[in-house]
Amino acid sequence: MPAHYIHFTDLHLHPEIFRIGWFALRWYSLAYITGIIAGWWYVLKLIDRPGAPMARRHVDDFVFWATIAVIAGGRIGYILFYDLGNYLLHPLDMLKLWEGGMSFHGATLGVTLAMWWFCRKNGLSLLRFADYIACVAPIGLFFGRLANFVNGELWGKVTTVPWAIVFPNAGPLPRHPSQLYEAGLEGLVLFAILNLMFWKSKTARYQPGLLCGTFLTGYGAFRFFVEFFRQPDQQFNGTFLATTIHMGQLLDLPMLIGGLYLIATAKGRRQRVEPIAGSESVA
């Protein structure tokens, strides 16, 4: 019986933190801001270690690039992958970011293109640069999924597990809080794996592509798994992308393949690394 489960309204969560006239600060916006600032701060900690592939000036400059890439890539990705037909009918809705609609796969592609251009412009190693960015990416994922939960969106399938939640816009039945599953796996667990490799392994960060490949593989695997508990997007109801494989799972496959390739070939790229930041050479 739904009455026996947690009701989302009893949690007293609201998408807006506060509103002053027309201006409203939303948890979703704050999640992006927090993720970018926390990631910026943490990358600076990472490059303090010997053999870093970039200097602080590169990190400071790339923050702006990454911010634009995440927002533009996430939005364009959502439009192309999830609801292109509707946006073609209502093109001005493409600009309504405050109404939601962001794709992590699109954001990943956007950041990848930004890293490629930035590294080419500054003469940096793309794979080693990507390894460091991969170590902080789960921070943004964690805050983003928490914001999805606060918004009461992207809920899971109907279930009878004791921790199920009745979401107000999803009907009267209890559902998996799949947003929290993703926050835990894509955020906390993936962050722990990557940063244990970075700090505890003597060679992981000197095998270009290993950390980046681990991120792609880990995210792809965790997202693919959670999609079995997540309600498919409404616009795909009754289609192959709801009954057989979700769009999120379909987009995970290139990440899994690419990630496994980078992991398998990383050892062959092992090389002596001279630091851009730090003071010691690394064999």
C-alpha positions in Angstrom: 0.0 0.0 0.0 1.4 3.5 -0.9 0.6 4.8 2.5 3.3 2.5 4.0 6.1 4.1 1.9 7.9 7.4 2.1 6.0 10.2 0.3 8.3 12.7 -1.4 6.1 15.6 -0.2 6.9 14.6 3.4 10.6 15.3 2.8 9.7 19.0 2.3 12.1 19.4 -0.6 11.6 22.1 -3.3 13.5 22.8 -6.5 13.9 26.4 -5.5 16.2 27.5 -2.7 14.7 31.0 -2.6 13.0 33.4 -4.9 13.2 37.2 -5.1 10.8 38.6 -7.6 11.6 37.0 -11.0 14.9 35.6 -9.8 14.9 32.1 -8.4 18.0 30.2 -7.2 17.4 26.5 -7.9 19.2 23.5 -6.4 19.9 22.2 -9.9 21.9 25.4 -10.7 23.7 25.3 -7.4 24.6 21.6 -8.1 26.4 22.7 -11.4 28.1 25.6 -9.6 29.2 23.5 -6.7 30.4 20.7 -8.9 32.5 23.0 -11.1 34.1 24.9 -8.1 34.8 21.7 -6.1 36.3 20.0 -9.2 38.5 23.1 -9.9 39.7 23.0 -6.3 40.4 19.3 -6.4 42.3 19.3 -9.7 44.6 21.9 -8.1 45.3 19.3 -5.3 46.0 16.6 -7.9 48.5 18.6 -9.9 50.6 19.3 -6.8 51.8 15.7 -7.2 55.0 15.1 -9.2 54.7 14.6 -12.9 51.5 16.6 -13.4 50.6 17.1 -17.1 49.5 20.7 -16.6 50.2 23.8 -14.6 47.8 25.8 -12.5 47.4 28.3 -15.3 46.0 25.6 -17.5 43.5 24.5 -14.8 42.4 28.0 -14.2 41.9 28.6 -17.9 40.1 25.3 -18.6 37.5 25.9 -15.9 35.8 28.4 -18.2 36.0 26.0 -21.2 34.6 23.2 -19.2 31.7 25.2 -17.9 30.6 26.2 -21.4 31.2 22.7 -22.7 29.1 21.1 -19.9 26.2 23.4 -20.4 26.2 23.5 -24.2 27.0 19.8 -24.6 24.5 18.7 -22.0 21.7 20.7 -23.6 22.5 19.9 -27.2 22.9 16.2 -26.3 19.5 16.1 -24.6 17.8 17.8 -27.6 19.4 15.4 -30.1 19.2 12.2 -28.1 16.0 12.5 -26.2 13.4 14.9 -27.7 14.5 16.3 -31.1 11.0 16.1 -32.6 9.4 18.2 -29.9 12.2 20.8 -30.0 11.9 21.2 -33.7 8.3 22.0 -33.3 9.1 24.5 -30.5 12.6 25.7 -31.2 12.6 28.5 -28.6 12.2 25.8 -25.9 15.8 24.9 -26.6 16.9 28.0 -24.7 14.8 27.2 -21.6 17.5 25.7 -19.5 15.6 26.4 -16.3 13.0 23.9 -17.3 15.6 21.1 -17.2 16.7 18.7 -20.0 20.4 18.0 -19.8 22.3 14.9 -21.0 25.4 13.7 -19.3 26.5 11.9 -22.5 26.2 15.2 -24.4 28.1 17.0 -21.7 30.9 14.3 -21.9 31.1 14.8 -25.6 31.2 18.6 -25.1 34.0 18.4 -22.5 36.0 15.9 -24.7 35.9 18.3 -27.6 36.9 21.2 -25.3 39.8 19.2 -23.9 41.0 18.2 -27.4 41.1 21.8 -28.5 42.5 23.1 -25.3 45.3 20.6 -25.2 46.1 21.1 -28.9 46.3 24.9 -28.3 48.5 24.5 -25.2 50.7 21.6 -26.3 49.5 19.3 -23.6 48.9 15.5 -23.6 45.2 14.9 -24.2 45.0 11.5 -22.5 47.0 12.6 -19.4 45.0 15.8 -19.2 41.8 13.7 -19.5 43.0 11.4 -16.7 43.1 14.2 -14.2 39.7 15.6 -15.3 38.2 12.1 -15.0 39.2 12.0 -11.3 37.0 15.0 -10.5 34.1 14.3 -12.9 32.2 12.1 -10.3 32.0 15.2 -8.0 29.7 16.9 -10.5 27.7 13.7 -11.1 27.1 13.3 -7.4 25.7 16.8 -6.9 23.7 16.6 -10.2 22.0 13.4 -9.2 21.2 14.8 -5.7 19.6 17.8 -7.5 17.5 15.5 -9.7 16.2 13.9 -6.5 15.4 17.3 -4.9 13.6 18.2 -8.1 11.5 15.0 -7.8 12.5 14.0 -11.4 14.0 11.0 -13.2 12.4 8.7 -10.7 12.6 4.9 -10.9 10.2 2.1 -11.8 7.4 0.9 -9.5 8.7 -1.3 -6.7 7.9 -2.7 -3.3 11.4 -2.3 -1.7 11.2 -0.8 1.8 13.0 2.4 0.8 10.6 3.1 -2.2 9.3 6.7 -2.5 5.9 8.0 -3.8 6.8 10.9 -6.2 4.0 13.4 -6.6 4.3 13.6 -10.4 4.7 9.9 -11.0 1.4 8.6 -9.8 0.3 7.0 -6.6 2.6 4.0 -6.6 6.0 3.8 -4.8 9.1 3.9 -7.0 12.8 3.3 -6.8 14.7 6.5 -5.9 17.0 5.8 -8.9 18.5 9.3 -8.6 20.1 8.3 -5.3 21.3 5.0 -6.8 23.1 7.0 -9.5 24.5 9.5 -6.9 26.0 6.7 -4.9 27.4 4.7 -7.8 28.3 7.3 -10.4 29.3 9.8 -7.7 30.7 8.3 -4.5 31.8 4.8 -5.7 33.4 6.0 -8.9 35.1 8.8 -7.2 36.6 6.4 -4.6 37.8 4.0 -7.3 39.5 6.7 -9.4 41.1 8.5 -6.5 42.4 5.3 -4.9 44.1 4.6 -8.2 45.5 8.1 -8.4 46.8 8.4 -4.8 47.7 4.7 -4.0 49.0 3.3 -7.2 52.6 4.3 -8.1 51.9 4.0 -11.9 48.2 4.5 -12.6 48.5 8.2 -13.4 51.6 7.6 -15.6 49.8 5.3 -18.0 48.0 7.8 -20.2 44.3 6.9 -20.6 44.1 4.5 -17.7 42.2 6.8 -15.3 40.1 8.2 -18.2 39.3 4.7 -19.4 38.3 3.6 -15.9 36.0 6.6 -15.6 34.3 5.8 -18.9 34.0 2.1 -18.1 32.8 2.7 -14.5 30.2 5.3 -15.5 29.0 3.2 -18.4 28.6 0.1 -16.3 26.9 1.9 -13.3 24.5 3.8 -15.5 23.7 0.7 -17.6 22.9 -1.1 -14.4 20.8 1.6 -12.8 18.7 2.0 -16.0 17.1 -1.3 -15.1 15.5 0.4 -12.1 14.9 3.8 -13.8 11.6 4.7 -15.5 12.3 5.3 -19.2 11.7 8.8 -20.5 8.0 9.4 -21.2 8.6 10.3 -24.9 9.9 6.8 -25.5 6.9 5.0 -24.0 5.8 2.0 -26.1 9.0 2.1 -28.3 12.1 -0.1 -28.5 13.9 2.5 -26.2 11.5 1.7 -23.4 10.7 -1.9 -23.8 14.1 -3.4 -24.8 16.9 -1.0 -24.1 16.8 2.6 -22.7 18.4 5.5 -24.5 20.8 5.9 -21.6 22.0 2.3 -22.0 22.4 2.7 -25.7 24.6 5.8 -25.2 26.5 3.9 -22.5 27.8 1.3 -25.0 30.3 3.6 -26.8 31.6 4.7 -23.4 32.1 1.1 -22.3 33.9 0.1 -25.5 36.1 3.2 -25.5 36.8 2.9 -21.8 37.8 -0.8 -22.0 40.1 0.0 -25.0 41.9 2.8 -23.1 42.4 0.5 -20.1 43.7 -2.4 -22.2 46.2 -0.2 -24.1 47.3 2.1 -21.2 50.3 0.1 -20.2 51.7 0.3 -23.7 51.6 4.1 -23.4 53.7 4.1 -20.2 56.5 6.7 -20.6 58.9 8.8 -18.6 57.0 11.9 -17.5 58.6 15.2 -16.9 56.5 17.5 -14.8 54.8 20.7 -15.9 53.8 21.3 -12.2 55.7 20.0 -9.3 59.4 19.5 -8.9 60.3 15.8 -9.4 60.8 13.7 -12.6 58.9 10.5 -12.7 60.3 7.4 -14.3 
